[in-house]
Amino acid sequence: MPDTFVGVQLGSHSVFDEGVDHCLDLLQETAGVNAVFVYSHTNQGFFQARSLGALAADHGVPLRDPSTRQLTNIWVRVHDDYYGGTLLRHKRPAGAEYADRDVLAELIEPCRKRGIKLFARILEGFNRDLVAIMANWPKILSVDVYGRLHHLPCWNNPDYRNWWLSTVEDLFKSYPLDGFKYGSERSGPLPNVLINGTVPGCFCDHCRARGQARGIDVERARRGFQELFEFVSACQADRPRPGDGYLVTMLRILLKYPEILAWEYQWHEAKEEVARLMYGAIKAIKPDARVGWHIYHQGTTWDAIYRAEMDYAAMVAYSDWLKPVVYHDIAGPRIRHWYLDRIGKTILRDLSEAQILDLLYALMGYDKNMEPGVDELATTGLSPDYVYRETKRCVDAVGGKIPVYPGIGFDIPFNGEHFPSNPETVYQATVRAFEAGASGVIISREYDEMRLANLRAVGRAVRDVTSVL
C-alpha cells in the first residue's frame, strides 16, 4: 500500500475548521491517504452555493452554513515581486475569514511527519463576480462575435498567461511542495454554443493575430460562429423546425464555414499552451515536482468535441500524471440536466431524450445495459463499469508513460444539495479503477462533503486491491 497513490482533494477551510492534526489523521485512518491536494487559491466560487445538508456531519466538528461565510480566496502568502509581467494580482479580501492564515505553511510539517505528499491545487476561476474583486480583470476578458467583452478570460492574453506563470513561480519558490494540480472546467466556443447556446468567443486582438498567423480567415470564423449562435438561439426559442432538421442545418453551417473548427481547435491549443508553460516553469524551479491535470467531467463523459480535443497521448509530454474525472454518482443528474435538457433544445431536437441518451452511451463507449435510463438519471449515478471504461481509456492512451489517478467522486452535491453515495458502489468504483490500470486514485470532489463510510470504502478497496498485487 505505501506504493499506491491515494490522494484527496481538500478544501483549505477544512484544514482550519477541523484542525490540521484532526483532518490529516481522519483521512489516513479512514482512506489511507498519502497525498493531499489543497487549494492555494479559490477563485472558482462554488463554496457558498451549497446547503448545510451538503456537508458531511460525521467528521467530529460542528458544521457551519456555507451561505453565511465570507472566506478568503487566497490561502497563501503572495509575493508581488513575482508578478512584474502581468497587470493581475492576487489580493486577499480585507476582513475575510482565514485571510491571516497560510494553509501550505501550516501543512508542511504535519504532512511530512505523516508521510503525506503535499500538492497545491487550483481550479481556474472565471465567474462573473471576479470583475468586482480582481483589479484589471476586464483587461484580460474574451471578446465575443459581436465585439463585446465576455466574462470568460482569454487564453491568448499575455497578462493572463503571465499571471498563471507568476502564480506557480510564487508557489514553488515559496513552499517545498511535492507537486501541483491545475484544472480548467470550461469547454471551447463550439461545444458551448451547441450544448448551452453560449455566445462564442474569443475574437480579441490576441486571438485574431493567432488565427491569422495560422492561416485562418478570421472574419469568416467570426461570421460562421455568429451564424451558428443565431441558429442555436432560434432553436432554443422554439422557432419553426428547419426543413432539413436541426442537426443537418448545423452541419451545413460547419461545411460553409470550416474556419469554425479551426478556431475551436486554436482555442483548445491556447489553453493547453498555458498548461505547458506552467509545467515548464514549475520544472525549471523544482525538477522533481509532480505536475498533473484535472480533466473535467464534461470533457471525460458527455462532450464529444472536448473529448476529441483532449488527446491523452499528446498530454504525456507535459504531464507527470493525469486525473480524469470519473465521478460516477453525480454523472447521472449532470448528464440529465447539463446535457440532455440542453442539447435536446438545440441541435438534437429531432431526437427523443431516450434516443439522445442511447447515442451518448454508444459514442462514449458505455454499456447502456449497465447504465441508467432517462427516467433514472436524475436520481441514479452511472455504474462502476463507467469508471472502469473511462479509466482504461486514459491508461491505454498514455501507454504506461505516466501514471493515471482517476478522480473517484462521491457525496457531490447537485444544485447545492447532497446527492448521496452508497459505500458499496464507492468500493466497487475504486476497485474497477485499479482493474483498469490506475496507479492510484484521487478522492474527490471536496473533503468537507465526504461521509466517513465512503472514505472507509475507498480505504478498504485500496487495501483489497493491493493485497493481491
N, C-alpha and C positions, 0 to 999 in steps of 0.2 A: 503493500500500500504506500510506503513512502515515495515510490517512483510514480505513482498515479496522481496526476494533477487534479486537485479538487479545489476549484476557485469559487468565490461567491461575490456577487455584486452587493456592495454595502454602502448604503446612504451615509454620508458624513454625519448627519444629525443623529443617526442611530448610535454612533460611537459615543457621542456626548450624552445623549438621552439615557443610554443604558450603562455607560461607563466602559472604558476601554477593556478592562480585565473581564468584566461580566460578558461583554459582547463576544470577545475572541474565544473565551472559554466555552461559551454556549455553542458557538459554531464548530469548535473542534470536538466537543463531546457528542454532538448530535450527528454531524455530517462528515466529520474527519477532515475539515477544511485545512488546506495548507497554502492557500493563496487568497488574499483579499484584494478586490478591485474597489477602491474608494474614490469618490468624486473629489477632484481638486477644484472644479468649477461646476456650477449648476445653473446654466442659463436656459435649459430646456423647458423648465417651468411647469411640470405636471404635478408637483408635490401637493399643492393646495387643492387640486381637483380630485380629491379622494375623501370619502366619508370616513368617520371614525371606525365604522364596521369593516372597512377595507384593511385595517391594520390588524396584525396578529396580537391577540390579548394574552398569549401564554409565554411571553419572554421574561416574565418576572418583574416587570416595571410598569408603572401606570401609563396608560395611553393618553395622548394629547391630540386634540382635534386639529388636523392639518389646516382646516379652513380658517382657523383663528391665529395661526402662527405667521410671523414675519421673519423667516430665516435668511441668513446671509446667502448670497450666491457665490461667494469667494471663500474658499475653505483653507487657503494657504496664504503665506506672505508673498506679496507681489513686489518685485524689484524692478523699478521703472527703467533702470539702465539697460535692460534687455529689449526695450520696446522702442528704440530710436527709429526704426524703419517703418513705423506704422502710425496712423492717426488714432488708432484704437487703444484703449487702456482698460485693464480690469480694475474696477473701483468697488471697494466694499461699501454697501449702503450704510449710512450712519444710523446707529441705533438698532440694527438688525440683530436678531438672536444669534449668538455664537460668532459674531463678527470679530471678537477679540481672540478667538482660538485658532490653532493651526493643526488641522487633523493629521497631516503627514508627519509633522514633528512629534506629535503625541503618540503616533502608532509605531514609529521606527523601532524603538527598543522593545516594547511589548511583543511585536511581531517577531523580531529577531530571537527573543528569548524562547518563543514557542515554535520556532522553525517555520514560520509563516512568511511567504513571499508577499511583498508589498508593491502593488501596482497602482499608479494613478489612472483615473478613469474620467473620460469626458464624452458627453453626448453633445453634438453641435446644437446650439440654441438658435432658433430662427423665428421665434414667436413675435407677433406684432408689438408686444409690450416692451421689447428691447429698445425700441426707438426712444422710449421715455426714460430708460435708465442707463443707456450707453451713449456717452458723448461721441459725436461724429458718426454714429451708426447709419444715418441716411446716406452718407457718402459712399458706402460700400454695398448699397442695395441694388438689386436687379432692376432692369428696365423692361417693361412688357411690350407686346406687339404694337401698342398704341402710343408708345413713348412715355409712359407713366412709370414712376417708381413703384416697385413691387416690394412687399415686405420681406422677401427672401434675399439673403446675401448672395453676392456674385462670386463664384469660384475663381474667376479670372481677375478680380480686382486686386491689384498689388498690395493695398493696405490690408485687405482681408487675409491674403496669403501670408504676409509678413507677420500679422497678428498671431496666426497659428504657429509660425516658426518661433516667434518670440515667446509664446506660451510654453512650448516644450523645452526651449532653451532655458527658460527660467526654472522650470520644474527640475530638469536633470542637472543643472548646475547648483541648485539649492538643496536638493534632497538625494540621499542614497537609495534611489528607487530600484526595484528589481525589473520593472517594466512599465508598459503603458498600453492602454486600450482606448481606442477612439471609434466613435460611430457617428454617422450622419443618417438620420431617419427621414430622408426625403428622396423622392424619385425625380427624374428629369421632366422636362416640359411635355414630352409626348405622352407617357403614361398618365401624367397628372391631368392633362386635358381630356384624354379618352375615358378615364375612370371617374375623375372628380369634376370635370368641367372647369378646371382652373385656368385662368388666362395665362398664356405661355410667355416665357422669357428665358434667357436674358438677351437683350439686344443693346446693351450698353456699348460704349466706345471700345472697351477692352475685348468684349466678345465679338464685336464686329471686326476688329483687327485680327483676332484669332481666326475667324471664319475666312476672311479674305486671304490670309496667309496660307490657308489650306485649300484655296481654290473654290470656295463655296460662294455662290451668288447670294450675298447677304439679304438683299431686298426680296429675292424670290423666297428665301427661307422665311422671312418675316411675313410676307403675304400669304404663304402657304399655311403657316401657323395661325394667322388671323382667320383665314377661310375655315380651317379646321375647327377653331374655337367657336366661330359663329355657327357652324353646323351643329356642333355638340350642344351649344346653348339652345338652339332650336329644338333639338331632341328633348332636352330637359324641360322645355317649355310646352311640351305636348303639341308641337306643330304637326301638320299632316305628314304622314309617312311618305318618304321619298319613293318614287316609282320603282326604283331598283332596290329598295330596302336600306337599312341603316348601315350595315357592315360594308356592303358593296359601295355605297356612296362615300364612306370613309376611305376605302381603298382607292377610289377614283381620285380623291384629293391627294393621297400619297403618291400615286402614279404621276399626277400632274405636277407635283412639287416634290421630287425626290430629295430636294435640299432639306426637307423636314427631317428625314432620317439622318442626314449628315450633321445637321445642327444638334439633334438629340445626342448623337454619339460624341460630339465635341463637348457637350455639357458633361457627359459622364467622364470623358478623358480629363477634363479640367478638375473635376472632383478627385479623381484618382491621382492626378499630379500633386495635389495638396497632400494626399496621404504619402506619396513617395518623398516629397520634400520633408515632411515631418519625420519619416523613417530615417532618412539620411542625416538629418540634424541630430536626432537622438543618438544614432550610432556613432556619429563623429564625437559626441561628448562622452558616451559610455558604450563602447563596442559590445559589451556583454548584456546590455539591456534587452529584454524580450518584448518586442513590439508587435501588436496584433490588432485586428479589426473586428468590430461588431457589424455583421451583415444583417440588416434589419428584416423584420418579419415579412413585410410586403414583398421585399426582394427575394426572399427564400421561398415563399409559399403561394402567392397568388398573382404577382405581377410578372407576366412572361417577358415583357420588354426589359424590365430591370434585371431579371434573371439572365437574359441573353447578354446583357452588358457586363454583368459581374462574372468575369471569367476567372474562376478559382485558380486555374493553372497559371494564368498570367500574374496573379497576385503573389505568387510564391517569391518573385524577385524582390518584393518589398514587404515581406511579412515573415515573422518568426513563428507565427501560429495564426489560426483563424477561428473565429467564433460565429458559426452560422446560427441564427436564431431559430430554434425548433420548439417554440412554446406551444405544446400540443393542446392544452386545455383551452386557452384563450383564442386559439386559432379558429375555433368554431364560431363564436359570435363575431370575431373580426372578419372572417370570410363572409358571414351572413350580412353584416351591416356595412362593412367598409368596402366590400367588393360586389356581391350580388345586388344589394339595394342600389348601388351607384351605377355600375356598368349596365345593369338592366334598364336604366333610364337613358343610356347613351347609345353606344354602337351595337349593343346586343339586345336591343328592344324587340327584335323579331323572334327571340327565343324565350321560352318559359324559364323560370328560375331553376327548375329541375334540370332542364337542358343545359343551362349555363354551368351549373354545378358539375354535371357529368362531363362537360367539356373541360372544365378546370381540372378535375381529377385526372382525366385522360392526358391532358397536355403536360401536367406537372408530374406525372408518373406515379400517382397514388392509386391504391386499390379501392375502388368505390364500394366494394363489398365489406371493407374493413372500416370505412369512414361514415360519418353520419349523413343522413339525407337532409333535404332542405328544411323539413319541419323540425329536425332535431338540432340543427346547427346553433341556434341561439342559446341553447341550454346544455349542449354536449360538445366536448372537445374532440379534437382528432385523436387518433389512436397511437399507441407506441410504435406501430408499424410505420406511421408517418415520420416519427423521429428516426427510425432506422433508415428509411429511404433518403431523407434529406441529409443525414449524417454521411451515409455511404456515398452519395453523390459528391460531397465535398472531399471526402477521403480519397475516392478514386481519382478525382481531378488533380489533387496535389501530388499524387503518386508517391507518397512516403517522404517527400522532401521536407515537409514541415508538419508539425502535429495539428490535429483538429480538436478543438474543445467546444463541442456544441453547447449552446445555452439551453439547459433544462429548466423550463419555466413553470412555476405553479403559484397558486393563490394570487394571480394577477387580476386586478380589478378591471371591470368593463363599465364605462361611463361612471367611474368613480366608486362603484360598489363592488364588494367582494364577489369573485367568481370562484367557488370552492373547488379544490382539487382533492382527489382521492389518493391516499398514501400508496395503495397497491398499484394504481396506474402510474404514479410517480416512480415507484420502484421499477416497474416494467419498462417505462420510458428510458430510465437511466441504464438498465441492463441492455436494452436494444441499441442504445447509442454506442456502448462498448462493443457489442456484437458487430456493429457496422464498421468498426475500426477506429473509433475515437481513442485518443491518447489520454483523455481526461474529460472533465466537464466543468462548465461554469454555471453555478446555481444562480437562477435568475427569477424574477426581474429585480425586486428590491427586498432586502433582508427584512425590513420592517413589516412586510406583508406576509412573510413566510411562517406558516404554522409549524410547530415543532414536530408534529407527526410526519409531515412531509420532508422536513430536513432529515429526520431519522431514516426515512425511507431511502433517501439518496445515500446516506452513510451505509446502510445495510446493503444496498445494491453494489456499491463500490467494494465493500468487503467480500461479498459473494463472488463478484466477477474476478477480483484479484486473487482470491484463494484458489482458483482453478487455472490461473495462468502459469 
